[in-house]
Amino acid sequence: MQGPDSGGGFNRRLLAPMVLGSVLNPINSSMIAVALVPIGAAFGAPPAETAWLVSALYLATAVGQPVIGRLVDGYGPRRLYLAGTALVGLAGLVGVLAPSLGLLIVARVLLGIGTSAAYPAAMHLTRSEAERTGRSSPTGVLTVLAVANQTIAVVGPTLGGVLIGLGGWRTIFAVNIPLSLACLVLGAARLPAAAPRREGGERLDRAGIVLFAVLLLALMLFVMEPSAAHWYLLALAVPAGVGFAVRESRARSPFIDLRSLARNRPLVATYLRQVLGYTATYAFLYGYTQWLEEGRGLSAASAGLVLLPLSLSALTVSALTGRRPAVRGKLVVGAAVQMAACAALLAAGPTSPPVLLIVVGVLAGVPQGLIGLANQTALYHQADPAAIAAAAGLLRTFMYLGAMAASAANAAFFPHGATTGGLHHLALFMLGGAALLFLLVLPDRSLGRTESLAVKES
């Protein structure tokens, strides 16, 4: 990895393709929120059908991240990054030309798969740069990735609204074409053509990948719409899970080395924290926003303004603490403030003053800015360096599991609309998850060792 910036520290030329590629997923996840209504009107589709535009990307990404991460570890980041971002451009073109809702959903699946490459590639590059320079200092790079992704997720709906106002809902698909081209140009010019790490006789565990995909899709589809009518999904998940466990315990080169993962308890704990933290985060974002409009009676624009302090506090906390490798401290504070935010929701009602609504948002933004960044830093130091991309992809999968759990909770507590009573029940559910996260972090001594390693390498 040669270049003018490769003398003694992190090659800064890598940052632009890393950051631009990694934000493709959050920008497509968030822009769609403001396009569902006009898309439904265009195709005469009810909300139950347009909701698949959201779910399709989540499902594709949840499966695609660890799969493509495994490929990045084996073949290097360059070719997967270029292939993934090229697929994003193709998906944008399909979306622009799609004559039906079905093809739009296909475009979203392609977007989910294509945007799954850049984040594992970025984590792989961060690790490989540490090995190249011999003096690892990843906290700054990890912070840039986290803040960029959070910023794009925040401004995504606003950007989507502007694009729709300028050229209609198809522009949120069209924007992927120039973004894809920019990634392809930057990636081709700056990403290293590293030799694959895969040994000559090693083969990709295709059977493990298929079983993992079936297991995850069945579970996530059930969580999205849990009911007795969908029992067959659980019936499918059980044999897929058993088959996956058997396969991975016997495979010469397993897709996910379950035996090594079982021995790496700190990494398993990080994945559990990711699910718990993002279940509460997404439940708040979905549920609180819906209640502000339906239960509190605010307009969409006013609700957006009330949520602005949440976004600002999350970004501020990330920016101020990102370079500090205090993993355990971030998780303890994040979980504690998350509990406080959930408790504050219990005081919210139809006549609550705006100050209370804003305070709730500010409190909710703090854990959003701490927990994800802390888990990302912890994973960087806990995962096997040779499998960092697959581990990072799996971290994103657990994040989307939290999102799906949050969606199921919102559906359960808001069966006939976002009432104040439903919000309070949702708050208790979130409070339980936040308390469990706090109890998981507090006695975890391995976080102290992870933090010491992070300080040493900073």
C-alpha angles and dihedrals in degrees: 000000000000129000144116093284097045098084106107111336143033112325101248091198087074094061098077097055091039095053097038092049095046094053093057090085099050093043092054091042093055105034092061091067093077094041101057095085097049091043090051090050092048094053100028090243124153122231091261089064099040088051087074088070086068098037094047093061093044093050094046092047095046090056097033100052099066093035094053090039088059089051091049090054090051104039104024129255101272102070094040091047092051094045092047096048091046088055089053089058091049090050090052090053092049090051092050093051100033111129094192143036089246092062090046088057089050088053090053091051089052089049090052092052095042095049091050094078106062102061096051087044090052092051090047091051092048091054095043091050089053089053092046097050096037091219110084119203104159100153094090093048093045089050092051090052093047096046093045092052093046092047093051092046088053098047094037097092091046092048090047091052092051092049092048090049091052101043113357131263095304089071090075087064095039093056088068091067097066091037089054092049091050091051091048093051094046093042094049092047101042114021115095120247091227121183114252117262091214114115117237097254097040118112131198111258096238094164091054091049093051093048091047091051093049091047094048096043093049093049095045094047089052093048090051092056109013111189141127089256089066097052089119089071091062089044088056094044095055099060090038090053093047091046091048092051092048093046095048093047091055104033117109090220106018123201089229113016098221093181093055091043091053089054091049098070095165090060092047088052090052091055091049091050089051092056094046095044096048095042088064093039095053093039088056095046094048100034101039093046092050091048093050089060101036105025100031095034099231123151119247090255093050092047089053091054091050089053094048093086088055090057093044094050091049093051093043093051092048093049094047098045103028097097093047111091092211095134098163094043092052092050095047093048092041093052093044094050090044089058089049091051091050091049090049089056089064088067094052118106144152092281099040113139117248090246091064092048091052093046090053090053093049091051092049091051094059097067089041088060096043112036101054093045092048093049091048091052092045092051092050090060098035102048125085104265090224090058101035095123094052090046091050091049090051089052088059089048091057089048090057090047086059090050091052092047088051091051090051091049092050091050091050096048097037101045094146102022139309102301125173091245090053090049091054092050089048089050091054090050090051091045090055091052093047091049090050089051090051092050090048093053102040100067096033104117092177088073089065090056091046090050092049090052091049091051091048093052095043 
